[in-house]
Amino acid sequence: MGIVMTFRKAAPRLRALLLAATVLGGATPVLAQETDKTELDSVVVTGKRLSEASVAIGTDHATATVSITREALLSAPAGVTGLKMLESLPGFNVQANDALGMYEFGNSVSVRAFNFQQIGFLLDNIPMGRSDQFGGSPIYRYVDNENLLRVTASAGAGDVALPSYASLGPIVDYFTQAPSAEAGGSVSGTLGSNALRRGFLRLESGKIGPVSGYVSGSWIKGDLWRGPGDIDRKHIEGKLRYELPNGGDISFQTVHNDYFDYDSPSITLAQYNSVTGDIFGRKGRNFAYLGYIPNPGAAGTAETGTNLPATATGPTYSNANYAQYYKFAVNKRKDHLYGLTLNTPISDNVDLTTTAYYEDKGGYGVSPEAYGTSDASHRAQIGRVAGIVAPRGIQYGLSGVDGIRQGLTAKVSWHLGFNKIEAGLWVENDDYHRTQNRYNVENGHPDGAPLFNERVHAQRDYKSLRETKQFFVKDTLTLLDSKLKLELGFKATDIDYKIAGYRNPADYINGRHPILKANWKDSFLPQVGGVYNVTGRDQVFASYSENMALPRGADDIFSAASPTVAAPEPETSTNWEIGYRANHRTFNASIVAYQTEFKNRLQSFASLVPGGGGVTETFFQNVGAVKAKGVEFSGQWKPEIFAGRAYFNANVSYNDAKFQDDVLNYRASTTATPATLPIAGKKVPDFPDWVVQGGVTLEPFDGLLVNVSARHLESRFTNFINSESVGGYTIVNAYIDIGDGFAAGPFSQVKARVNVDNLFDKDYLGTISTTVNTPASFRPASPRTIQFTISADF
């Protein structure tokens, strides 16, 4: 099936204006009084845990852009993921299953109108691709906080020059430190709640002629806070830099991540609020998988809990509740990333930056399947799948993933008078392989060894390929005695998609091996912005952008639908911003108002198969538009009255995100009558109206620093029709740094840090798995967590 789609052209008048302005930019020198860019005066709003003022508020950016600097990153708990750190930025609603954000399937992010899969992520010019836990490249696998220089986030309109096929506007850019000119390194060790142990070591070669480099390693191990099982992560990063005689450099970097963990279950509000618990007595935030195997039969004992009688004649372990045993819920990933970057001047006015990258990823997940489900699927595949055997009891569901992602980015910058003209391209191939089968275990016993020579039924075995091409042109004009900077640009995106193989059990049963293809492209996605220096310390800025993204979960879309179901339209967006930022002696602040609209939101629900005679299937489909509008504020204040010993920071955001269209011909189930689902005007689930956070940092004397911060989220709806909601919450975190600047023997900057997450042990539901019109499921947030870290440089 071949499908070619070209969507949403910008308004012709806007396009003409943009192109004319770009051309005129090179032919109107009368507007420019100076060609040199002037920087705002330096300010004194600094502190050991406050970001540098100009970086924190995005000075000179035409869009709402804020950053977390290295000093702020190092104040976080050791081992915290780079994704969870975004919760300190205005507008970002970050939820995690644990204090560090380590459990991959427990993370969620929303900002303005968008979620985690609609945000673009980059690491040192390398686009991270899709954020799917299965087969994707989520950013938290590729960074250790100790190696980061800063994290820069644009909540609504990332730079048009940054490559991404996932972003509908938001872009988050992670920058790692360059190798040090001096030989040495750093080391830290951490102990914490739930038997947490972590170690980190970084070794610097120092500069040896034109060459410098570092290698770092970290390992972390701990118990799950909820139920049996543990997590185990080993992580290596390295960078090698060669300085060119012309002032440029070549750098090679690599990341290797080896991760294993046990799962914990999502729960419903009914399970969370239950008084008596389920048949195993589970309830509340500690609801977890079982660490023991209930005995078969009708009678039970206090030691083994509720016994589970067989539900089918023959198999002892046919009761579906054996699927609650924790050893049937695990994840394993290995990821390797390599990048080679050239930065070099070509002439006095022309610079080239290009990066080639290669990623090799693989892993597996295990999930249980009850005897009844496996038996039905097995019977349907008899005579159609060779070598399958009857189920013995509970099933070992093995899902394998592997793939290669490789690409190239290149950008040329040309300084011409008061213009900085940039042009670049990005090409990438993402080749992904997914398998899934159900196997017997020895004697059908939940703790039996998996029998990989006894496949009971096949689920899937397919390959998907994404071939992406993106091109951009951008002109930055510096005008009016360098007080005004205009950015005019556009990008073109072209994505080819192909999936081939057995996508689902129906393909095996029907003997089909389809090859499905789709193409999504838009040749003109404009971005216009400007920033004006009102004074030496005050700026106003505004921007407009359009974006198109690869449909979220493309593999899920194409693996669930029949070959006759058309590919969905891509999600598209328009983003408007206007704001003001100030950078003064004792405070800095940024405030921005925005309106964002994106079309063709995708959601999975049942619908009629075209030409299927009334047959329905459940797959991802477009459900219309979403519009969000709001205000974001970020600021830092260091009052003179406290003589530099106390400073404050705050982020406040208001976001009103609503659906714009009803869903037509919606079916709640395969047997329900088609009807209109009235969601127009309803709030988008998991998007709180208000997110407020603030903190105070005290330095009563040199060598001691205390910080207390609080974060409040309002209540959130959990489904499209807004029939269920979860309450808001406020949590308080704190940390203490002791010994800054202390030296001992070969070690310098010896410090001890205590971090306390959820200081008052707030019991609340964090991550939401949203639904259309049914009760949602949740992941409870972790209780009070404490960790102690000692670190030093050498």
C-alpha positions in Angstrom: 0.0 0.0 0.0 1.5 3.3 -1.0 0.3 6.5 0.5 1.7 9.9 -0.2 0.6 12.8 1.9 1.5 16.5 1.8 -0.2 18.6 4.5 -0.9 22.1 5.7 0.7 24.8 3.7 1.4 28.1 5.4 -0.7 31.0 4.4 0.5 32.4 1.0 0.7 35.9 2.4 2.9 34.8 5.3 5.1 32.8 2.9 5.5 35.7 0.5 6.3 38.1 3.4 8.9 35.7 4.9 10.6 35.2 1.5 10.6 38.9 0.7 12.1 39.7 4.1 14.8 37.1 3.8 15.8 38.5 0.4 15.7 42.2 1.5 17.7 41.3 4.5 20.8 41.1 2.3 20.0 44.4 0.5 19.2 47.0 3.1 22.4 48.1 4.9 20.8 51.4 5.7 19.0 49.7 8.6 22.1 48.5 10.2 24.2 50.9 12.3 26.6 48.3 13.6 27.4 44.8 12.6 28.9 43.6 15.9 26.5 41.9 18.3 26.4 43.5 21.8 26.0 41.5 24.9 23.9 42.6 27.9 25.9 43.8 30.9 26.9 41.1 33.3 24.8 40.9 36.4 25.4 39.8 40.0 22.4 37.5 40.3 24.6 34.4 40.7 24.9 31.7 43.3 26.3 28.3 43.7 22.9 26.7 42.8 21.4 29.5 40.6 21.9 29.3 36.9 23.8 32.2 35.2 21.3 34.9 34.7 21.6 35.4 31.0 21.4 31.7 30.4 18.5 31.1 32.8 16.2 33.5 31.0 17.4 33.0 27.4 18.9 36.4 26.7 19.0 37.2 23.0 16.7 34.4 22.0 13.7 35.2 19.9 11.7 32.4 21.5 10.9 31.4 25.1 14.2 29.6 25.9 15.5 28.7 29.3 18.4 26.7 30.6 19.6 24.6 33.5 23.3 25.2 34.0 25.9 22.8 35.3 25.8 24.3 38.8 22.1 23.7 39.0 22.4 20.2 37.5 24.9 19.2 40.2 22.5 20.1 43.0 20.1 17.4 41.9 20.2 13.9 43.5 23.0 11.8 42.1 21.8 9.6 39.2 18.7 11.7 38.5 17.8 11.4 34.8 18.2 14.3 32.4 14.5 14.1 31.7 13.4 14.5 35.3 15.6 17.6 35.6 13.1 19.3 33.2 10.6 19.6 36.1 12.6 22.7 37.3 11.7 24.6 34.1 8.6 26.7 33.6 5.7 25.0 31.9 7.1 21.4 32.1 4.9 18.9 33.9 7.2 16.0 34.6 6.0 12.8 36.3 8.1 9.9 37.3 7.7 6.5 39.0 10.6 7.1 41.3 12.7 9.9 42.7 15.4 9.6 40.1 13.1 8.9 37.1 15.0 5.7 36.4 12.0 3.5 35.6 11.5 4.1 31.9 7.8 3.2 31.6 6.9 5.4 34.5 8.0 8.7 32.9 5.7 11.3 31.4 6.2 14.9 30.3 3.7 17.5 29.1 4.3 21.1 28.1 1.8 23.5 26.7 -0.3 21.3 24.3 2.3 18.5 23.8 3.6 15.4 25.5 6.8 13.4 25.7 6.6 12.0 22.2 6.0 15.4 20.6 9.2 17.0 22.0 12.4 16.9 20.1 15.6 16.0 22.0 19.2 16.5 20.9 22.6 15.6 22.5 25.6 17.6 21.2 24.0 18.1 17.7 22.8 14.5 17.5 19.0 14.2 17.2 17.7 11.5 19.5 14.8 10.4 17.3 11.6 9.1 18.8 11.2 8.7 22.5 9.5 5.3 22.5 10.8 3.0 25.3 10.5 0.1 22.8 12.9 0.7 19.9 13.3 4.4 20.5 16.1 6.6 21.8 14.8 8.3 24.9 17.3 10.9 26.2 17.6 9.5 29.7 19.6 6.5 28.4 22.4 8.7 27.0 23.5 11.2 29.7 25.0 11.4 33.2 24.3 14.7 34.9 28.0 15.0 36.0 29.0 15.2 32.3 26.5 17.9 31.3 27.4 21.5 30.7 23.8 22.7 30.4 20.3 21.7 29.3 18.5 24.3 27.1 14.7 24.0 26.5 12.3 25.9 24.2 8.8 25.1 25.3 7.0 26.2 22.2 9.3 27.0 19.3 12.7 25.4 19.1 15.3 26.8 16.7 14.4 26.0 13.0 18.0 24.8 12.6 17.6 22.0 15.1 16.8 18.6 13.5 13.9 16.6 14.7 11.0 14.7 13.2 9.3 14.3 16.6 8.9 17.9 17.6 5.7 19.9 17.2 7.6 22.9 18.6 9.3 22.1 21.9 13.0 21.3 21.7 15.3 20.2 24.5 19.1 20.4 23.8 21.6 18.6 26.0 25.2 19.8 25.9 28.1 17.8 27.4 31.3 19.3 28.8 34.4 19.5 26.7 37.5 17.7 27.9 39.6 19.6 30.4 42.9 21.1 29.5 44.3 19.7 32.8 44.8 16.0 33.7 42.7 14.8 36.6 39.1 13.8 37.2 36.2 13.5 39.6 34.7 10.8 41.7 31.5 10.4 43.8 29.8 7.8 45.8 26.1 7.7 46.9 24.0 5.7 49.3 20.3 6.1 49.6 16.8 4.8 50.3 15.7 1.4 49.0 19.3 0.1 49.1 20.4 2.6 46.5 24.1 2.4 45.7 25.8 4.6 43.0 29.3 5.3 41.9 30.7 7.7 39.4 34.3 8.2 38.1 35.5 10.6 35.4 39.2 10.6 34.2 40.6 13.5 32.2 43.7 13.0 30.0 44.5 16.7 30.0 45.7 18.4 26.9 48.5 16.5 25.1 49.5 18.6 22.2 46.3 19.2 20.2 44.5 16.2 21.8 42.4 16.0 25.0 39.8 13.6 26.2 37.9 12.0 29.0 36.1 8.8 29.9 33.5 8.4 32.6 31.6 5.5 34.1 28.7 5.2 36.5 26.8 2.3 38.0 23.6 2.3 40.0 21.8 -0.4 41.7 18.8 -0.4 44.1 15.6 -2.0 45.1 12.2 -1.0 43.7 10.4 1.2 46.2 7.1 -0.6 45.4 7.2 -4.4 45.5 10.0 -6.9 44.8 12.8 -6.6 42.2 15.6 -4.1 41.5 17.2 -1.8 39.0 20.7 -2.1 37.6 22.3 0.4 35.3 25.9 0.6 34.0 26.8 3.6 31.9 30.0 4.7 30.1 30.6 8.0 28.3 33.7 9.3 26.5 34.9 12.2 24.4 38.1 12.8 22.4 38.9 16.3 21.0 41.5 17.3 18.4 42.2 21.0 17.9 42.7 22.0 14.3 45.4 24.6 13.4 42.7 26.9 11.9 40.9 27.2 15.3 38.3 24.5 14.6 38.2 21.1 16.1 37.2 17.5 15.6 35.5 15.6 18.4 34.5 12.0 18.8 32.0 10.9 21.5 30.5 7.7 22.6 27.8 6.5 25.0 27.2 2.9 26.2 24.2 2.1 28.4 23.3 -1.2 29.9 20.0 -1.2 31.8 17.9 -3.9 33.6 14.9 -3.5 35.8 11.8 -5.2 37.1 8.4 -3.6 36.3 5.8 -2.3 38.7 2.1 -2.2 37.8 -0.1 0.7 36.9 -3.2 0.9 39.1 -6.7 2.4 38.9 -8.3 4.9 41.2 -10.4 2.1 42.6 -7.3 0.0 43.5 -5.6 3.1 44.9 -8.5 4.1 47.1 -9.6 0.6 48.1 -10.1 -0.1 51.8 -10.1 -4.0 51.7 -7.7 -4.5 48.8 -7.9 -7.1 46.1 -7.7 -10.9 46.5 -4.1 -10.5 47.6 -4.8 -7.6 49.9 -3.0 -5.1 47.7 -4.2 -1.5 47.8 -2.9 2.1 47.9 0.4 3.4 46.6 2.2 0.3 47.6 0.1 -1.9 45.3 2.8 -4.1 43.6 3.4 -7.4 41.8 3.6 -10.5 44.0 7.0 -11.5 45.5 5.7 -15.0 46.1 3.7 -17.7 44.2 0.3 -18.5 45.6 -0.3 -22.3 46.0 -2.7 -23.9 43.6 -5.9 -25.3 45.0 -8.9 -24.0 46.9 -7.4 -23.8 50.4 -4.8 -21.3 51.5 -2.4 -20.6 54.3 -1.1 -17.5 56.0 2.3 -18.0 54.6 1.3 -18.3 51.0 -1.7 -15.9 50.9 -4.7 -16.5 48.8 -4.6 -19.8 46.8 -5.5 -19.9 43.2 -7.7 -22.8 41.9 -7.2 -24.0 38.4 -9.6 -22.5 35.9 -9.1 -25.2 33.2 -9.0 -28.9 33.3 -5.4 -30.2 33.3 -3.1 -27.2 33.7 -2.4 -26.6 37.4 -1.4 -23.0 36.8 -4.2 -21.9 34.5 -5.6 -19.2 36.9 -5.0 -15.8 35.3 -3.9 -14.3 38.6 -0.6 -16.1 38.4 0.3 -13.3 36.0 0.8 -11.1 39.1 4.2 -12.8 39.9 7.0 -10.2 39.5 9.5 -12.3 37.6 7.3 -12.1 34.5 7.7 -8.4 34.3 11.2 -7.3 33.4 13.0 -4.9 30.9 16.5 -5.1 29.5 18.2 -2.6 27.2 21.6 -2.1 25.7 22.3 1.1 23.7 25.5 2.3 22.0 25.9 5.7 20.4 28.8 7.1 18.5 29.2 10.6 17.1 31.9 12.4 15.1 31.7 16.2 14.8 33.7 18.7 12.8 33.6 22.4 13.6 35.8 24.5 11.3 36.0 27.9 9.7 36.0 27.7 5.9 36.9 31.4 5.5 36.9 34.5 7.7 33.1 34.7 7.3 32.0 31.1 6.7 31.9 28.3 9.3 30.9 24.6 8.9 29.6 22.2 11.5 28.8 18.6 10.6 28.1 15.6 12.7 27.8 11.9 11.7 26.3 9.5 14.2 25.6 5.8 14.6 23.4 4.1 17.1 23.1 0.4 17.8 20.3 -0.6 20.2 18.8 -3.9 21.4 17.0 -5.5 24.3 14.0 -7.4 25.4 10.9 -7.2 27.7 9.1 -10.0 29.4 5.4 -10.0 30.2 3.1 -12.8 31.3 0.1 -14.1 29.5 -2.7 -16.1 31.1 -3.4 -19.7 30.1 -6.8 -18.9 28.7 -5.5 -16.2 26.4 -2.6 -18.3 25.2 -4.9 -21.3 24.6 -7.3 -19.3 22.4 -4.5 -17.8 20.3 -2.7 -21.2 20.0 -5.9 -22.8 18.7 -6.4 -20.0 16.2 -2.8 -20.6 14.8 -2.9 -24.4 14.6 -2.1 -25.4 11.0 -1.0 -21.8 10.2 2.2 -21.5 12.3 4.6 -24.4 12.2 6.1 -25.9 15.3 3.7 -24.4 17.9 2.8 -26.5 21.0 -0.1 -26.4 23.5 0.2 -24.2 26.5 1.2 -25.8 29.8 0.0 -23.0 32.1 1.1 -19.4 32.5 3.1 -18.1 29.5 6.5 -16.4 29.2 5.9 -13.5 26.8 9.2 -12.4 25.2 9.4 -9.2 23.2 12.7 -8.5 21.4 13.9 -5.2 19.9 17.0 -4.3 17.9 17.9 -1.8 15.4 20.4 0.6 13.8 20.0 4.4 13.6 22.5 6.4 11.6 22.5 9.9 10.2 24.3 13.0 9.3 23.7 16.7 10.1 25.5 19.6 8.4 25.2 23.4 8.8 27.0 26.3 7.1 27.0 29.8 8.7 27.8 32.8 6.6 28.4 36.2 8.1 27.5 38.8 5.5 27.3 42.4 6.7 24.6 42.5 9.3 23.2 39.1 8.2 24.1 35.7 9.6 22.8 33.3 7.0 22.6 29.6 7.9 21.6 26.6 5.8 21.8 23.0 6.7 20.4 19.5 6.1 19.7 16.3 8.1 19.4 12.8 6.7 18.7 9.7 8.9 17.8 6.0 8.5 16.2 4.3 11.5 15.9 0.6 10.9 14.0 -1.2 13.7 13.1 -4.9 14.3 10.5 -6.1 16.7 9.6 -9.7 17.7 7.1 -11.1 20.1 6.3 -14.7 21.0 4.7 -16.7 23.9 6.6 -19.6 25.3 5.9 -22.3 27.8 7.7 -22.4 31.1 8.8 -25.7 32.8 5.7 -27.5 34.1 3.7 -24.3 33.5 5.0 -23.1 36.9 5.4 -19.3 37.4 9.0 -19.8 38.5 9.8 -22.4 35.9 12.6 -21.9 33.3 11.3 -20.6 30.0 11.2 -23.3 27.3 12.2 -21.5 24.1 11.8 -24.7 22.1 8.1 -24.6 23.0 6.5 -21.6 21.2 2.8 -21.6 22.0 1.8 -18.9 19.5 3.4 -16.1 17.6 2.5 -12.4 18.1 4.7 -10.4 15.7 8.0 -10.3 13.7 8.3 -7.2 11.6 10.9 -4.6 10.5 10.1 -0.9 10.1 12.2 1.7 8.4 12.1 5.5 8.7 14.1 7.5 6.2 14.1 11.2 7.1 15.3 14.2 5.1 15.2 17.7 6.5 16.5 21.0 5.1 16.5 24.5 6.6 17.5 28.1 5.7 17.7 30.9 8.3 18.7 34.5 8.2 19.5 36.4 11.4 19.6 40.2 10.9 21.1 42.5 13.4 19.6 46.0 13.0 19.1 49.4 14.7 22.5 49.8 16.3 22.4 46.1 17.3 19.2 46.6 19.4 17.0 44.5 17.1 17.6 41.0 16.0 15.2 39.4 13.5 15.2 35.6 12.6 13.6 34.5 9.4 13.7 30.9 8.3 12.0 27.8 7.2 12.5 24.1 7.1 11.3 21.3 4.8 10.7 17.8 6.2 10.2 14.6 4.2 9.7 11.2 6.0 9.4 7.9 4.2 8.0 5.0 6.3 7.8 1.3 5.6 6.8 -1.7 7.7 7.1 -5.3 6.6 6.4 -8.6 8.2 4.0 -10.2 10.7 2.6 -7.2 12.6 0.1 -8.9 14.8 -1.4 -12.4 15.4 -4.0 -11.8 12.7 -1.3 -11.7 10.1 -0.2 -15.2 11.1 -3.8 -16.5 11.1 -4.6 -14.9 7.8 -1.4 -16.0 6.2 -0.5 -12.4 5.2 3.0 -10.8 5.1 2.2 -7.2 4.1 4.5 -4.4 3.2 2.9 -1.0 4.1 4.3 2.3 3.1 3.6 6.0 3.8 5.1 9.3 3.2 4.7 12.6 5.2 6.2 15.8 4.0 5.9 19.6 4.1 8.2 21.7 2.0 7.7 25.0 3.8 7.5 25.1 7.6 8.3 28.8 8.5 9.6 30.3 11.6 9.8 34.1 12.2 11.0 35.8 15.4 12.5 38.9 16.8 14.1 40.2 20.0 14.6 43.9 20.8 16.8 45.5 23.5 14.6 48.1 25.1 17.5 49.0 27.5 20.8 47.4 28.3 19.0 45.0 30.6 15.5 44.6 29.2 14.3 42.8 26.1 11.0 42.0 24.3 10.7 39.1 22.0 8.1 37.4 19.8 8.0 34.4 17.4 5.7 32.4 15.1 6.4 28.8 13.9 4.8 25.9 12.1 5.8 22.3 12.6 5.0 18.8 11.3 5.8 15.6 13.1 5.9 11.9 12.3 2.7 10.3 13.7 3.4 9.2 17.2 3.8 5.5 17.7 3.9 4.9 14.0 4.8 1.2 14.5 1.8 0.7 16.9 -0.5 2.4 14.3 0.6 0.2 11.4 0.9 -3.0 13.5 -2.6 -2.8 14.8 -4.6 -1.8 11.7 -5.6 -3.9 8.7 -3.8 -3.3 5.4 -6.9 -1.6 4.2 -6.8 1.1 6.8 -5.4 4.4 5.6 -2.3 5.9 7.3 -3.1 8.8 9.6 -2.4 12.3 8.7 0.7 13.7 10.5 0.3 15.9 13.6 0.9 19.6 12.7 1.1 22.7 14.8 1.3 26.5 14.9 3.0 28.3 17.8 2.8 32.0 18.7 4.8 33.6 21.5 5.3 37.1 22.9 7.4 37.9 25.9 9.6 40.1 28.0 12.8 39.4 29.9 14.8 41.5 32.4 18.4 41.0 33.6 19.1 43.4 36.5 21.5 43.7 39.4 19.5 41.7 42.0 17.0 39.9 39.9 16.3 38.4 36.5 13.0 37.3 35.1 11.2 36.1 31.9 7.5 36.1 31.2 5.9 34.8 28.0 2.3 34.5 26.7 1.6 31.9 24.1 -1.0 30.3 21.9 -0.4 26.8 20.4 -2.7 24.8 18.2 -2.0 21.4 16.8 -4.1 19.3 14.5 -4.7 15.6 13.9 -4.1 14.4 17.5 -3.7 10.6 17.5 -5.5 8.4 19.9 -6.2 4.6 19.9 -9.9 3.6 19.8 -12.2 1.1 18.0 -13.5 2.0 14.5 -15.1 0.4 11.5 -12.7 -1.2 9.0 -13.4 0.3 5.6 -15.1 -2.4 3.5 -15.1 -4.8 6.4 -18.8 -5.4 6.6 -19.2 -3.9 10.1 -16.0 -5.3 11.5 -14.1 -3.0 13.9 -10.5 -2.8 14.9 -8.7 -0.7 17.6 -5.9 1.4 16.2 -4.6 5.0 16.3 -6.7 7.6 14.6 -6.9 11.4 14.3 -9.3 12.9 16.8 -9.1 16.6 15.7 -7.4 19.7 17.0 -6.1 20.8 20.4 -5.5 24.5 21.3 -3.5 25.7 24.3 -3.0 29.2 25.6 -1.2 30.4 28.7 1.5 32.3 30.4 4.9 31.2 31.8 7.1 33.1 34.3 10.6 32.3 35.5 12.7 34.4 37.8 15.5 34.6 40.3 16.1 37.2 43.0 19.1 37.9 45.3 18.1 40.7 47.7 20.9 43.0 48.7 19.5 43.0 52.3 20.8 39.5 52.8 24.4 40.4 51.7 24.4 37.6 49.2 23.6 34.9 51.7 20.0 34.2 50.5 18.4 34.0 47.1 15.1 32.9 45.7 13.8 31.4 42.5 10.3 30.7 41.2 8.5 29.4 38.1 4.8 29.8 37.5 2.8 28.6 34.5 -0.8 28.7 33.5 -2.0 26.5 30.7 -5.5 26.1 29.2 -5.4 23.1 26.8 -8.7 22.0 25.2 -10.0 19.8 22.4 -11.5 21.7 19.5 -13.5 18.9 17.7 -15.9 16.1 18.6 -14.9 12.5 17.5 -17.3 11.2 14.9 -18.3 7.5 14.5 -16.7 6.6 17.8 -17.2 3.1 19.1 -16.6 2.3 22.8 -16.3 -1.4 21.9 -16.4 -3.6 18.8 -20.2 -4.3 19.4 -21.2 -0.7 20.3 -23.3 1.4 17.9 -21.2 4.2 16.3 -21.8 7.6 17.9 -20.4 11.0 18.3 -18.0 11.4 21.2 -18.5 15.0 22.5 -15.1 16.2 23.5 -15.0 19.7 21.9 -14.3 22.2 24.7 -13.1 19.4 27.1 -9.7 19.8 28.8 -6.9 17.7 27.5 -6.1 15.0 30.1 -2.9 15.1 32.2 -2.5 18.9 31.6 -2.9 20.9 34.8 -4.0 24.5 34.6 -1.4 25.7 37.1 2.1 24.5 37.8 3.9 26.6 40.5 7.3 26.0 42.0 9.7 28.0 44.1 12.8 27.7 46.2 15.0 29.4 48.7 18.8 28.9 49.0 20.7 29.9 52.1 24.5 30.2 52.5 24.8 31.1 56.2 28.6 30.8 55.9 31.2 29.5 53.4 31.1 25.8 53.1 27.4 25.3 53.9 24.5 25.6 51.6 20.8 24.8 52.3 18.0 24.7 49.7 14.3 24.1 50.1 12.0 24.0 47.2 8.3 23.3 46.7 6.3 22.3 43.6 2.5 22.4 43.2 0.4 20.9 40.4 -3.4 21.4 40.2 -5.8 18.6 39.6 -5.8 16.9 36.2 -8.4 15.1 34.1 -7.6 11.6 33.1 -9.7 11.0 30.0 -11.0 12.8 26.9 -14.6 13.3 28.2 -13.4 14.7 31.6 -15.5 12.2 33.6 -12.6 11.3 35.9 -9.9 13.4 37.6 -7.1 13.1 40.0 -6.3 15.6 42.7 -3.5 18.1 42.7 -0.6 17.9 45.1 2.3 19.9 46.6 5.7 18.3 47.3 8.7 19.7 49.1 12.3 18.8 48.4 15.5 19.8 50.1 19.3 19.4 50.0 22.3 20.4 52.0 25.8 20.9 50.6 28.7 20.8 53.1 32.4 21.5 52.5 32.5 23.4 49.2 36.1 24.3 48.4 37.5 21.9 51.0 40.7 20.0 50.0 42.3 16.8 51.4 45.5 15.3 50.1 45.2 14.8 46.3 41.5 15.7 46.3 40.0 19.2 45.9 36.4 20.4 46.1 35.6 17.7 48.6 31.9 17.9 49.3 29.1 16.0 51.0 25.5 16.4 49.9 22.2 15.2 51.4 19.1 15.2 49.1 15.6 14.6 50.4 12.9 14.1 47.8 9.2 14.4 48.9 10.3 15.7 52.3 6.8 15.4 53.9 6.1 12.0 52.4 3.1 13.2 50.3 1.0 10.3 49.0 -0.2 11.1 45.4 -0.7 9.7 41.9 1.8 11.0 39.4 2.0 9.5 35.9 -1.4 9.0 34.1 -2.1 6.5 31.3 -4.9 8.5 29.8 -8.0 7.0 28.1 -10.8 8.2 25.9 -13.9 7.6 28.1 -13.0 5.0 30.6 -11.2 5.1 34.0 -7.5 5.7 33.5 -4.5 3.9 35.2 -1.8 5.6 37.2 1.6 5.2 38.7 1.9 6.3 42.4 4.8 8.6 43.1 7.5 7.4 45.5 7.4 8.2 49.2 10.1 10.2 51.0 13.5 9.4 49.5 16.9 10.3 51.1 20.4 10.0 49.6 23.9 10.9 50.8 26.7 11.7 48.3 30.4 12.4 48.8 32.2 13.9 45.8 35.7 15.2 45.0 37.9 16.4 42.2 41.5 15.4 41.7 
